[in-house]
Amino acid sequence: MTTAQALAFVLGCAVIHAAHAHAEALTRLLAAAAVVAAVLVLLVASLDYAPGTTGTFDEISVYAAS
């Protein structure tokens, strides 16, 4: 383990200890961040499957592409 990793670990422990009093608010913040991250991942995934400007978007072409 390098010194930078050890310092990052200790800093993380200190942040967790300091945020212990605000655990409920931190939990809500992290849950909201997880929901936003999931929405962004799904948006990017849907853009990968979206047809281009010349493509069509009907049930048959979507089924055939998957």
N, C-alpha and C positions, 0 to 999 in steps of 0.2 A: 504494500500500500504506500503510495507516495505521500509526501507531506501535504500536497494540495488536496488530495482526497481526504486525508485525515482532518484537515482544517475545514473542508466543506461539510464533513460529517458532524464535527463539533458545532459548527455554525448552524446546521440544520437542527441539531438537538437543542441549541439555545433558542432558536426561533420557536420550536414546538413548545418548549418550556414557558417562554414568554407569552405565547398565544393561548396557553392553557385556560386562562381566565375568560377568554373570548371564544371558547370552543364552539358554541352554538352558532355564532355569527360566522365563524370561519367555515363551519360545516355547510352552511347555506351558500356561502361564496364559492366553495369548492364544488358543490352540487350544481350551481348555476354554470360554473365554468365547464363542468363535464357535459351538461346539456348543450351548451353552445358549441363545444368541440364536436360532439356527436352530430349536431345539425350541419356543421361545416363539412365534416367527413362525408355525410350523406349527400350534401349538395355537390361536392366535387365528384363523388361516385356517379351521381345522376348526370352530370355534365359529360362524363366519359361515354355514357350510353346514348346521349342525345344525338339526333341526326344532324348532319351539317346543313348548310344553307340550301343545298340541292337535294337533300334527302327527304323522304316522306316519313310521316309519323302516324302510321295506322297499325292496327293490331297484328296484321300479318307480317309486316316488315319488322316490327319490334320482336315478335316471337321468333322469326327466322334469324335475327341477329344474336339472340341469346343462346 
